[in-house]
Every structure is written in C-alpha cells, then in structure tokens.
C-alpha cells in the first residue's frame, strides 16, 4: 500500500523517477482511455491533421513558382494565379486547423472532466485511514493542478505531432529526392538533437517533480493556516506562521528556478542546433545557386522545407517538457488511485436488521491503531440492548471513541466479533450500516450553505414540513423563524455565523430528520456551558426516543438516566451497571463521580 500524503523529499523523488520510466505507456493508456471511447472523432481529427500536413507541404511550391517562373518571365497571370492559390490554400489550412483544434479541445475537456470526477469519487470512497495519512492541500493539488497537467497531453499540440510526423517523413523524402547531399548534411543535426533531448529529459523531469513537491507543501501550509486562523489569532502566532510560510515559499522558489534553468538552457540549445541546419542549407545551397546547380526558387523552397522539418523537432522538444510534467503528475495521481483500502465491502452483503430487535454485541474485541503499538481496546466484551440507552464513560484514552469508530466501521477490529442481532458487522454494506446510524459529536461539522442544506444533509427527506418538524424537536425552530430568510439563511463557512449551541442543535435536527434506528452521542454537550447543555439535553432526549442509543460522556450528570452504564479503563471494560448500582460498588465510576462533584 502506498502512503497517499505525497510528501516525498527530493531524494525520494529521484528514486521514484528512476523506477517510473516504464510507466510512460501506462500513463498514455490511462490518459487517452477516455479519448479512445470516441474513436470516430479521433479518426476524423487524424484525417484533418494529415490534410494539414499535405497543405503545409504545398505552400512553399507557390513561392518557388513565383520566384522561378513568374518573376524571370514577367508572367503576371502566373503571379496572380500563384498568389491567389497561396491565399486559398492558407485560408483552407486555417479552417482545417480551427476544426482540428476545436475538436481536440472538446475531446480533451471531456476526458479530463471524466478523469477528475473519477479521482474525486475514488477519494471520497476511501476509508477513514486514508484521510488520516493524506494532506488536504496535497489532495487539492492532485485534483486540480496535476490533472490539469495531464490535460496538456490531450491537446491539439499533442495530436499535432501526428501531422508533424507525416510532414517530417514526407518532406525528408522530398528533400533527398531534390538534393540528397544537402539533405544528408542537414540530417546530421537530427542525432545531435536526439542526444540533447535525451540528456535534458531526466533533469527537466526531476526539476518539475521537485516543483510539484514544493507546491503541495505550500497548499498544505495555506490550508492549515486558514482552518486554524482562530488559534493563530488567539495565540498571536502570525509572525511564526509567516516565517514558516516564507521558508516553504523560498524552497518552492529554489525548485522553480532550478526547473527554469534547465528549460532556459534547453530551448536555446535546440534553436541553435536547428539554426546550424539552416546555416548548412544557406551555405551549400547558395554555392549550388552560384554554380547554377540550383535555382533561387529551389533554395527558398528548400529553406522552407527545412523549417518544416525543424518544426516537428521543436514541437517534439516542447512536447517532451509537457510529457515530463504530465508523467510527474500521473505518478502522483496513480499514487492515490493505487491506495488499497483496509475496510472492504462484503462479497455477499446481508441486509441490516431494521429495526434492531435484540442487541449490539462485542465479543473479545481487540484493536490497535498501528501494528506493534499498545492496544486501544484489549479483549473487550459488552452487550448493548436494542431500544435502550447505553452510556460509555471513563477517562480520556480509555477506548470509548474507539468503540464508536469500530461500530461505524471507520476501522475494523484486529480480533474478536462485532454483531448486530447476531450478524457480523463485516457482512453489511458499509453504506447500509452507516445509513442506520446517526452520530452527533462534540466536533460539529457544518457545511457551507443554508440552514436547510445542513438539516437535510445525508437524508433523502427534503420535505419542508419534515425539516421544520426536525427543527422543532431540536429546539432550533424559533431561532430559524427569526431569520430574514428562515431555512434559506446562509450559515457561512464552517458555520461561522452560528454559536456553538446553534451548531449543535442543527446537527441534532440533521440526525432527527435522518431518523436512523441507532443513535450515537459522542461527547455531544462537552463543549457547551451548563445552561446550553440543559437546553440541548431536551433536544437530545427527543432524538433518543425509541432508539438504540449509545452515549459517550465525560460529564456523568448526563448519564444518570441511562439504562446501562459501561465504565472503560485502559482499553478494557472495568464495570457495568446502572448509575445507582455502580455508585454502590465503590469502584472506578464512584471515584470519577466524586471527582466531578467535589
């Protein structure tokens, strides 16, 4: 399994590049897979590119005819005919070029859109562990810039190389027929170009890999800064964060200059080699003209054809840069798409028992977050009866939240069994399991949209009356009614326009509308003051009516009424009972209770 965070050092990038030359064909198959689904348009575009090559070949002949025939013989009719022919062919060439470019852009946009959607869907389908390893800023770069780099492969310039190949082969044969000695001398520059391109290929690719690495670090820093702005302001760490960003920006600048250096050397060197070819034609062609072995028109046409030979080479050199950048981006996208999820769907899924008739049961469950680490849960067994309220209490790190993550299959246990009405949790479709569970946690997630968007989130019920009913039961209907736009009121990014209690009530309304048979309250009131807690507790009571409820709470005053209280300690079940029976045991629960009410 590959780590999806993408934060490789330049040394690691070099090792990866040394192994990734074999992925070029794989990348082309990956990128052009969508394009080839539209074979009719591709074939038509290849035909247009071939036609463009033929038209480009014809153009110099008009100039040759004018210089060699029309001018020496003062034939005005021939002059007019060749000029008009030149204009007609050039206009037709422009029309064909437009059709080809537009068609290629259409294919490119469709292919890249499909690729971006495919990658986005893949990322969202990944399990919880994937997002613990990945960096948000880096994922954003891969979905935007990296896929944008792949789009440059599917462009009119890329497909134009097909026409350029036809042009190159046809023109080279023509030049050898015209004057094989001169053509042979010009051809000497081609191996020099090949060696030059080969040499610069690795350096340019490595440079662009480092640039992508630096861009990911910048995006990660920006994302972290913007999401932690309240902490930064509260602790006045603006200068420290700016210093950190300056360091990353300077690193990025260094890598960008390195890439620019190689590009700046490469392009003029290619131009110099091409100019040497032109100089050879000018020198020896002029001597041939002086010796009457070639006409001036032949020389001018020959120079035009040599330029046509050089254009494909220039295009190939530019395409090489695009190819190198795209291959770096492909390696990064492939790195994500090759991630192997740990939470797997069952091959023959069982329907989730709705409603739950008996219980949720954990039998000898052991779990650790990383191999070789201490167990987060160690041989845990418990029974959570259906239709009752079970509270999980204990010190921080005792394993309460880990149990919730196992029940929702964010993780799979290492050993033991988790059963819903005696059916193994792994036999349910993950979506089916989670659709039957509502979670209200301390860290409320508010989507950037309206109040209605937040209440309806994850629910198929979009009926306005049902939304208002859920809002009333969550004790937030009065607040909504006072807003100018009521349910259409914008809440701001991360709910910045709402108080903590309002966010919590919105999340409760969301759970009420979902109406799942199992409700999990994970420290749902921990961040609230006593007065807000009492207000929201009524909404929570409404949420738990006729549900199988699991409540995690540090404030033991909130679990008095629970049908069952399970006390966790160091990843194990220490005590089980009701509030009164546990107080009588004079054990861990009694000590925790006394510590809170001393």
C-alpha positions as CSV (number, residue, x, y, z in Angstrom):
1,X,0.0,0.0,0.0
2,X,1.2,3.5,-0.8
3,X,1.1,6.4,1.5
4,X,-1.2,9.0,-0.1
5,X,0.2,12.1,1.6
6,X,2.6,12.7,-1.3
7,X,5.2,14.4,0.9
8,X,8.3,12.9,-0.7
9,X,11.6,14.5,-0.3
10,X,13.7,15.4,-3.4
11,X,15.9,12.3,-2.7
12,X,12.8,10.1,-2.7
13,X,11.6,11.7,-5.9
14,X,14.9,10.8,-7.6
15,X,14.4,7.1,-6.6
16,X,10.8,7.2,-7.8
17,X,11.8,8.7,-11.2
18,X,14.5,6.1,-11.7
19,X,11.8,3.4,-11.5
20,X,9.0,5.2,-13.4
21,X,10.3,5.3,-17.0
22,X,8.3,2.2,-17.6
23,X,5.1,4.0,-16.7
24,X,5.0,6.2,-19.9
25,X,2.9,3.8,-21.9
26,X,0.7,3.1,-18.9
27,X,0.2,6.9,-18.5
28,X,-0.8,7.3,-22.1
29,X,-3.3,4.4,-21.8
30,X,-4.7,6.0,-18.7
31,X,-5.0,9.5,-20.1
32,X,-6.2,8.5,-23.6
33,X,-8.5,5.8,-22.4
34,X,-11.4,8.3,-22.4
35,X,-10.4,9.9,-25.7
36,X,-10.4,6.5,-27.5
37,X,-14.0,5.9,-26.4
38,X,-14.8,8.5,-29.1
39,X,-12.9,6.8,-31.9
40,X,-15.0,8.5,-34.7
41,X,-13.8,11.9,-33.6
42,X,-10.2,10.8,-33.1
43,X,-10.1,9.3,-36.7
44,X,-11.6,12.4,-38.1
45,X,-9.1,14.6,-36.3
46,X,-6.2,12.4,-37.5
47,X,-7.5,12.9,-41.1
48,X,-7.6,16.6,-40.6
49,X,-4.1,16.7,-39.2
50,X,-2.9,14.6,-42.2
51,X,-4.7,17.1,-44.5
52,X,-2.9,20.0,-42.7
53,X,0.4,18.3,-43.4
54,X,-0.3,18.0,-47.1
55,X,-1.4,21.6,-47.3
56,X,1.7,22.8,-45.4
57,X,3.8,20.8,-48.0
58,X,2.0,22.6,-50.9
59,X,2.5,26.2,-49.6
60,X,6.3,26.6,-50.5
61,X,5.6,25.5,-54.1
62,X,3.7,28.7,-54.7
63,X,6.7,30.8,-53.6
64,X,9.0,28.6,-55.7
65,X,6.8,29.1,-58.8
66,X,6.7,32.8,-58.4
67,X,10.5,33.2,-58.0
68,X,11.5,30.7,-60.7
69,X,8.8,31.2,-63.3
70,X,6.6,34.2,-62.8
71,X,9.3,36.8,-62.0
72,X,12.0,35.8,-64.5
73,X,9.5,35.6,-67.4
74,X,7.3,38.6,-66.2
75,X,4.2,36.4,-66.3
76,X,1.6,38.4,-64.4
77,X,-1.1,35.8,-64.9
78,X,1.2,33.1,-63.3
79,X,1.9,35.6,-60.5
80,X,-1.8,36.2,-59.8
81,X,-2.6,32.5,-60.0
82,X,0.1,31.5,-57.5
83,X,-0.7,34.4,-55.1
84,X,-4.4,33.5,-55.2
85,X,-3.6,29.8,-54.8
86,X,-1.4,30.6,-51.8
87,X,-4.2,32.6,-50.2
88,X,-6.9,30.0,-50.9
89,X,-4.7,27.2,-49.5
90,X,-3.7,29.3,-46.4
91,X,-7.4,30.1,-45.7
92,X,-8.4,26.5,-46.1
93,X,-5.5,25.5,-43.9
94,X,-6.8,27.9,-41.2
95,X,-10.3,26.4,-41.4
96,X,-8.9,22.9,-41.1
97,X,-6.7,24.0,-38.2
98,X,-9.6,25.6,-36.4
99,X,-11.8,22.4,-36.8
100,X,-9.0,20.2,-35.6
101,X,-8.1,22.4,-32.6
102,X,-11.7,22.8,-31.5
103,X,-12.4,19.1,-31.9
104,X,-9.3,18.2,-29.9
105,X,-10.2,20.7,-27.1
106,X,-13.6,19.1,-26.9
107,X,-12.1,15.6,-26.6
108,X,-9.6,16.9,-24.1
109,X,-12.2,18.7,-21.8
110,X,-14.4,15.6,-21.8
111,X,-11.6,13.2,-21.0
112,X,-10.1,15.4,-18.2
113,X,-13.6,16.0,-16.7
114,X,-14.2,12.3,-16.5
115,X,-10.7,11.8,-15.0
116,X,-11.2,14.5,-12.4
117,X,-14.7,13.0,-11.4
118,X,-13.2,9.5,-11.3
119,X,-10.4,10.7,-9.0
120,X,-12.8,12.7,-6.8
121,X,-15.1,9.7,-6.5
122,X,-12.2,7.4,-5.6
123,X,-11.0,9.8,-2.9
124,X,-14.5,10.1,-1.3
125,X,-14.9,6.3,-1.4
126,X,-11.7,5.7,0.5
127,X,-11.7,4.6,4.1
128,X,-11.1,6.7,7.2
129,X,-7.4,5.7,7.5
130,X,-6.7,7.2,4.0
131,X,-7.6,10.7,5.2
132,X,-5.6,10.3,8.4
133,X,-2.5,9.9,6.2
134,X,-3.3,12.3,3.4
135,X,-2.9,16.1,3.5
136,X,-5.8,18.2,2.4
137,X,-3.7,20.7,0.4
138,X,-1.9,17.9,-1.4
139,X,-5.1,16.3,-2.4
140,X,-6.4,19.6,-3.8
141,X,-3.2,20.0,-5.9
142,X,-3.7,16.5,-7.3
143,X,-7.3,17.1,-8.2
144,X,-6.6,20.5,-9.8
145,X,-3.0,21.2,-11.0
146,X,-1.9,17.6,-11.5
147,X,-5.0,16.7,-13.5
148,X,-4.6,20.0,-15.4
149,X,-1.0,18.9,-16.4
150,X,-2.4,15.6,-17.8
151,X,-4.9,17.7,-19.9
152,X,-1.9,19.2,-21.6
153,X,-1.2,15.8,-23.1
154,X,-4.6,15.7,-24.7
155,X,-4.3,18.8,-26.7
156,X,-4.1,19.9,-30.3
157,X,-0.4,20.3,-29.9
158,X,0.0,16.7,-28.8
159,X,-2.2,15.3,-31.6
160,X,-0.5,17.8,-34.0
161,X,2.6,15.6,-33.6
162,X,0.8,13.1,-35.8
163,X,0.6,15.6,-38.6
164,X,4.2,16.7,-37.9
165,X,5.4,13.1,-38.3
166,X,3.7,12.8,-41.7
167,X,5.2,16.2,-42.6
168,X,8.7,15.2,-41.4
169,X,8.8,11.9,-43.3
170,X,7.3,13.3,-46.4
171,X,9.4,16.4,-46.5
172,X,12.6,14.5,-45.7
173,X,12.0,12.1,-48.6
174,X,11.2,15.0,-50.9
175,X,14.5,16.8,-49.9
176,X,16.6,13.7,-50.6
177,X,15.0,13.4,-54.0
178,X,15.7,17.1,-54.7
179,X,19.3,17.0,-53.4
180,X,20.5,14.1,-51.4
181,X,23.9,15.6,-50.5
182,X,22.3,18.7,-49.0
183,X,19.6,16.6,-47.2
184,X,22.3,14.3,-45.8
185,X,24.2,17.3,-44.3
186,X,21.0,18.7,-42.7
187,X,20.2,15.3,-41.3
188,X,23.5,15.3,-39.3
189,X,21.8,17.7,-36.9
190,X,19.0,15.2,-36.0
191,X,21.0,12.8,-33.9
192,X,22.6,15.8,-32.1
193,X,19.0,16.9,-31.3
194,X,18.1,13.5,-30.1
195,X,21.1,13.2,-27.8
196,X,20.3,16.7,-26.4
197,X,16.7,15.9,-25.8
198,X,17.7,12.6,-24.1
199,X,20.2,14.4,-21.8
200,X,17.8,17.1,-20.7
201,X,14.8,14.8,-20.3
202,X,15.8,13.4,-16.9
203,X,16.9,16.8,-15.5
204,X,13.8,18.6,-16.5
205,X,11.6,15.8,-15.1
206,X,13.3,15.8,-11.8
207,X,13.1,19.6,-11.6
208,X,9.3,19.5,-12.2
209,X,8.9,16.8,-9.6
210,X,10.6,19.0,-7.0
211,X,8.3,21.9,-8.0
212,X,5.2,19.7,-7.5
213,X,6.5,18.6,-4.1
214,X,7.0,22.3,-3.1
215,X,3.6,23.3,-4.4
216,X,2.0,20.6,-2.3
217,X,3.8,21.9,0.8
218,X,2.6,25.4,0.1
219,X,-1.0,24.2,-0.3
220,X,-0.8,22.2,2.9
221,X,0.5,25.2,4.8
222,X,-2.2,27.5,3.4
223,X,-4.9,25.1,4.2
224,X,-3.7,24.6,7.8
225,X,-3.4,28.4,8.3
226,X,-6.9,29.2,7.0
227,X,-8.5,26.4,9.1
228,X,-6.6,27.3,12.2
229,X,-7.0,31.1,12.0
230,X,-8.8,31.4,15.3
231,X,-5.9,29.6,17.1
232,X,-3.4,31.7,15.3
233,X,-5.1,35.0,16.3
234,X,-5.7,33.8,19.9
235,X,-2.0,32.9,20.4
236,X,-0.7,35.8,18.2
237,X,1.5,33.4,16.2
238,X,1.1,35.4,12.9
239,X,4.9,36.1,12.7
240,X,5.8,32.5,13.4
241,X,3.4,31.2,10.8
242,X,4.7,33.8,8.3
243,X,8.2,32.7,9.0
244,X,7.2,29.1,8.3
245,X,5.5,30.0,5.1
246,X,8.4,32.1,4.0
247,X,10.7,29.1,4.4
248,X,8.4,26.9,2.3
249,X,7.9,29.7,-0.3
250,X,11.7,30.1,-0.6
251,X,12.1,26.4,-1.0
252,X,9.5,26.4,-3.8
253,X,11.2,29.4,-5.4
254,X,14.5,27.5,-5.4
255,X,13.0,24.5,-7.1
256,X,11.2,26.7,-9.7
257,X,14.4,28.4,-10.6
258,X,16.1,25.1,-11.0
259,X,13.3,24.0,-13.4
260,X,13.6,27.3,-15.2
261,X,17.4,27.0,-15.5
262,X,17.1,23.6,-17.3
263,X,14.3,25.0,-19.6
264,X,16.3,28.2,-20.3
265,X,19.3,26.1,-21.4
266,X,17.3,23.5,-23.3
267,X,15.2,25.8,-25.6
268,X,18.1,28.0,-26.9
269,X,20.2,24.9,-27.4
270,X,17.5,23.3,-29.6
271,X,17.2,26.6,-31.5
272,X,21.0,26.7,-32.1
273,X,21.0,23.2,-33.4
274,X,18.1,24.0,-35.8
275,X,19.9,27.2,-36.9
276,X,23.0,25.1,-37.7
277,X,20.8,23.1,-40.1
278,X,19.5,26.2,-41.7
279,X,23.1,27.6,-42.0
280,X,24.2,24.4,-43.7
281,X,21.4,24.9,-46.3
282,X,22.2,28.6,-46.7
283,X,25.9,28.0,-47.2
284,X,25.9,24.9,-49.5
285,X,22.6,25.9,-51.2
286,X,24.0,29.3,-52.1
287,X,27.1,27.7,-53.5
288,X,24.9,25.5,-55.6
289,X,22.9,28.5,-56.8
290,X,26.2,30.3,-57.7
291,X,27.2,27.2,-59.7
292,X,23.8,27.1,-61.5
293,X,23.1,23.7,-59.9
294,X,20.0,25.1,-58.1
295,X,17.6,27.9,-58.7
296,X,16.9,30.7,-56.2
297,X,13.3,29.4,-56.0
298,X,14.6,25.9,-55.2
299,X,16.8,27.3,-52.5
300,X,13.9,29.4,-51.0
301,X,11.6,26.4,-51.1
302,X,14.4,24.1,-49.7
303,X,14.8,26.5,-46.8
304,X,11.0,26.5,-46.2
305,X,11.0,22.7,-46.2
306,X,14.0,22.6,-43.8
307,X,12.0,24.8,-41.5
308,X,9.1,22.4,-41.9
309,X,11.5,19.6,-40.8
310,X,12.6,21.6,-37.8
311,X,9.0,22.5,-36.6
312,X,8.2,18.8,-35.7
313,X,11.5,18.6,-33.8
314,X,10.7,21.9,-32.0
315,X,7.2,20.5,-31.3
316,X,8.6,17.3,-30.1
317,X,11.0,19.1,-27.7
318,X,8.2,21.2,-26.3
319,X,6.0,18.1,-26.1
320,X,8.8,16.4,-24.2
321,X,8.5,19.1,-21.5
322,X,4.8,18.6,-21.3
323,X,5.3,14.9,-21.2
324,X,7.8,15.1,-18.3
325,X,5.4,17.4,-16.3
326,X,2.5,15.1,-17.1
327,X,4.4,12.0,-16.0
328,X,5.2,13.6,-12.7
329,X,1.6,14.4,-12.2
330,X,0.5,11.0,-13.3
331,X,2.8,9.4,-10.8
332,X,1.1,11.4,-8.1
333,X,-2.4,10.6,-9.2
334,X,-1.5,7.0,-9.6
335,X,-0.1,7.1,-6.1
336,X,-3.7,7.9,-4.9
337,X,-5.5,5.5,-7.2
338,X,-3.3,2.6,-6.1
339,X,-4.2,3.0,-2.4
340,X,-5.5,-0.2,-1.0
341,X,-8.4,0.3,1.4
342,X,-8.4,-1.6,4.6
343,X,-12.2,-1.6,5.1
344,X,-13.6,-3.9,2.4
345,X,-17.1,-4.4,1.2
346,X,-18.6,-7.9,1.7
347,X,-18.9,-10.1,-1.4
348,X,-22.4,-11.2,-0.4
349,X,-23.9,-8.5,1.8
350,X,-26.6,-9.1,4.4
351,X,-29.5,-6.6,4.9
352,X,-29.1,-4.6,8.1
353,X,-31.7,-5.6,10.7
354,X,-34.2,-2.7,10.8
355,X,-35.4,-2.2,13.4
356,X,-32.7,-3.8,15.6
357,X,-34.5,-6.5,17.6
358,X,-32.0,-7.8,20.1
359,X,-28.7,-6.2,20.7
360,X,-25.3,-5.0,19.5
361,X,-22.6,-7.3,20.9
362,X,-18.8,-7.0,21.1
363,X,-17.1,-10.3,21.9
364,X,-13.4,-10.3,22.9
365,X,-12.7,-7.3,20.6
366,X,-9.1,-6.2,20.4
367,X,-7.9,-3.3,18.3
368,X,-4.7,-1.2,17.8
369,X,-4.3,1.8,15.5
370,X,-0.9,0.8,14.3
371,X,0.8,-2.6,14.2
372,X,3.1,-3.0,17.2
373,X,1.5,-0.3,19.3
374,X,-0.3,-0.7,22.5
375,X,-3.9,-2.0,22.2
376,X,-6.5,0.8,22.1
377,X,-9.0,-2.0,23.0
378,X,-8.0,-5.2,24.7
379,X,-10.4,-8.2,24.8
380,X,-13.5,-6.0,25.2
381,X,-16.9,-7.7,25.5
382,X,-20.2,-5.9,26.0
383,X,-23.8,-6.1,25.1
384,X,-25.8,-3.0,24.0
385,X,-29.5,-3.9,24.2
386,X,-31.8,-2.7,21.4
387,X,-34.2,0.2,22.2
388,X,-32.2,1.1,25.3
389,X,-29.7,3.8,26.2
390,X,-26.2,2.7,27.0
391,X,-23.6,5.1,28.3
392,X,-19.8,4.7,27.9
393,X,-17.8,6.5,30.5
394,X,-14.2,6.6,31.5
395,X,-11.0,8.7,31.4
396,X,-9.7,10.1,28.2
397,X,-7.9,7.4,26.2
398,X,-9.9,4.6,27.8
399,X,-11.3,3.4,24.4
400,X,-14.8,4.9,24.3
401,X,-14.4,6.7,21.0
402,X,-12.5,3.8,19.5
403,X,-15.6,1.6,20.1
404,X,-17.7,4.1,18.1
405,X,-15.3,4.0,15.2
406,X,-15.5,0.3,15.2
407,X,-19.3,0.3,15.3
408,X,-19.4,2.6,12.3
409,X,-16.6,0.6,10.6
410,X,-14.2,3.6,10.3
411,X,-11.8,0.8,11.4
412,X,-12.0,-3.0,11.6
413,X,-11.2,-4.7,14.8
414,X,-8.0,-6.7,15.0
415,X,-9.6,-9.7,16.8
416,X,-13.0,-10.7,18.1
417,X,-16.5,-10.2,16.8
418,X,-18.9,-7.3,16.5
419,X,-22.5,-8.4,15.9
420,X,-25.8,-6.6,15.2
421,X,-28.6,-9.1,16.1
422,X,-26.0,-11.9,15.9
423,X,-25.0,-10.8,12.3
424,X,-21.3,-10.0,11.7
425,X,-20.8,-6.3,11.0
426,X,-18.5,-7.1,8.1
427,X,-21.4,-8.7,6.2
428,X,-23.3,-5.4,5.9
429,X,-22.6,-3.0,3.1
430,X,-20.8,-0.1,4.6
431,X,-23.3,2.4,3.3
432,X,-26.2,0.3,4.6
433,X,-24.6,0.1,8.1
434,X,-24.0,3.8,8.3
435,X,-27.4,4.8,7.0
436,X,-28.9,3.1,10.0
437,X,-26.7,5.0,12.5
438,X,-26.8,8.8,13.4
439,X,-23.8,10.3,15.1
440,X,-23.9,13.6,17.0
441,X,-20.4,14.5,18.2
442,X,-18.7,17.3,20.0
443,X,-17.0,18.5,16.9
444,X,-20.0,19.5,14.8
445,X,-19.4,19.7,11.0
446,X,-21.4,22.4,9.3
447,X,-21.5,22.6,5.5
448,X,-21.2,25.9,3.8
449,X,-24.8,26.5,2.6
450,X,-28.2,27.3,4.1
451,X,-29.8,26.1,7.3
452,X,-32.0,23.7,5.2
453,X,-28.9,22.3,3.5
454,X,-27.4,21.4,6.9
455,X,-30.5,19.8,8.2
456,X,-31.2,17.8,5.0
457,X,-27.5,16.7,4.7
458,X,-27.3,12.9,4.3
459,X,-31.1,12.5,4.3
460,X,-33.4,11.6,1.4
461,X,-36.3,13.5,3.1
462,X,-36.4,17.0,1.5
463,X,-39.9,17.8,2.6
464,X,-40.0,21.3,4.1
465,X,-42.6,20.3,6.7
466,X,-40.4,17.4,7.9
467,X,-37.4,19.8,8.1
468,X,-39.4,22.2,10.3
469,X,-40.6,19.3,12.4
470,X,-37.0,18.2,13.0
471,X,-36.0,21.8,13.8
472,X,-38.8,22.0,16.4
473,X,-37.7,18.8,18.1
474,X,-34.2,20.0,18.1
475,X,-35.3,23.3,19.8
476,X,-33.9,25.5,17.0
477,X,-37.2,26.3,15.1
478,X,-37.7,29.6,16.9
479,X,-34.2,30.8,16.0
480,X,-34.7,29.8,12.4
481,X,-38.1,31.6,12.2
482,X,-36.5,34.8,13.4
483,X,-34.0,34.9,10.5
484,X,-35.0,37.0,7.5
485,X,-34.5,34.1,5.1
486,X,-35.5,31.4,7.6
487,X,-34.5,28.0,6.2
488,X,-32.7,29.7,3.3
489,X,-30.4,31.6,5.7
490,X,-26.7,31.1,4.9
491,X,-24.6,29.8,7.8
492,X,-21.2,30.7,6.5
493,X,-18.1,28.6,6.0
494,X,-17.8,26.0,8.9
495,X,-20.9,27.7,10.4
496,X,-19.1,30.9,11.4
497,X,-22.4,32.8,11.7
498,X,-23.7,30.4,14.3
499,X,-23.0,29.9,18.0
500,X,-21.8,26.6,19.4
501,X,-25.2,25.7,20.7
502,X,-26.9,26.6,17.4
503,X,-24.4,24.4,15.5
504,X,-25.1,21.5,17.9
505,X,-28.9,21.9,17.6
506,X,-28.6,21.9,13.8
507,X,-26.6,18.6,14.0
508,X,-29.4,17.2,16.2
509,X,-32.0,18.3,13.7
510,X,-30.0,16.6,11.0
511,X,-30.0,13.4,13.0
512,X,-33.7,13.7,13.7
513,X,-34.5,14.1,10.0
514,X,-32.3,11.1,9.1
515,X,-34.3,9.1,11.7
516,X,-31.8,6.2,12.0
517,X,-32.7,3.4,14.5
518,X,-29.3,3.7,16.2
519,X,-28.1,7.0,17.7
520,X,-24.6,7.7,18.9
521,X,-23.9,10.8,21.0
522,X,-20.1,11.3,21.2
523,X,-19.5,14.0,23.8
524,X,-22.4,15.9,22.3
525,X,-22.5,18.5,25.0
526,X,-18.9,18.6,26.2
527,X,-18.1,22.0,24.5
528,X,-21.2,23.7,25.9
529,X,-21.7,25.6,29.2
530,X,-24.1,24.2,31.8
531,X,-27.1,26.4,30.6
532,X,-26.6,25.5,27.0
533,X,-26.2,21.8,27.9
534,X,-29.6,21.8,29.7
535,X,-31.3,23.4,26.7
536,X,-29.8,20.9,24.3
537,X,-30.3,17.9,26.5
538,X,-34.0,18.2,25.8
539,X,-33.4,18.0,22.1
540,X,-31.1,15.0,22.7
541,X,-33.8,13.3,24.7
542,X,-36.2,13.8,21.7
543,X,-33.6,12.3,19.4
544,X,-33.2,9.1,21.6
545,X,-36.9,8.3,21.8
546,X,-37.5,4.7,20.8
547,X,-33.9,4.4,19.6
548,X,-30.9,2.2,20.4
549,X,-28.7,5.0,21.9
550,X,-25.0,4.9,22.8
551,X,-23.9,7.9,24.8
552,X,-20.3,8.9,25.4
553,X,-19.9,11.5,28.2
554,X,-17.3,12.9,30.5
555,X,-20.0,14.7,32.5
556,X,-21.5,11.9,34.5
557,X,-24.5,14.1,35.3
558,X,-25.7,13.5,31.8
559,X,-25.9,9.7,32.1
560,X,-28.0,9.2,35.3
561,X,-31.0,8.0,33.3
562,X,-29.1,5.6,31.1
563,X,-30.4,2.0,31.2
564,X,-26.9,0.7,31.3
565,X,-23.5,2.4,32.1
566,X,-20.3,0.7,30.9
567,X,-17.1,2.0,32.5
568,X,-14.0,1.8,30.3
569,X,-10.4,1.8,31.7
570,X,-7.2,1.4,29.7
571,X,-9.0,-0.2,26.8
572,X,-11.0,-2.7,28.8
573,X,-14.4,-2.9,30.4
574,X,-14.0,-2.2,34.1
575,X,-17.6,-2.1,35.4
576,X,-21.1,-2.4,34.1
577,X,-24.4,-1.4,35.7
578,X,-26.8,1.4,36.4
579,X,-25.9,4.7,38.0
580,X,-27.1,3.6,41.4
581,X,-25.6,0.1,41.3
582,X,-22.2,1.5,40.2
583,X,-22.1,4.0,43.0
584,X,-22.7,1.2,45.5
585,X,-19.7,-0.7,44.1
586,X,-17.4,2.0,45.3
587,X,-15.2,1.4,42.2
588,X,-13.9,3.5,39.3
589,X,-17.3,5.0,38.5
590,X,-17.7,6.1,42.1
591,X,-14.3,7.8,42.0
592,X,-15.0,9.5,38.7
593,X,-18.3,10.7,40.0
594,X,-16.9,12.0,43.3
595,X,-14.1,13.8,41.5
596,X,-16.6,15.7,39.4
597,X,-18.9,16.7,42.2
598,X,-16.3,17.5,44.9
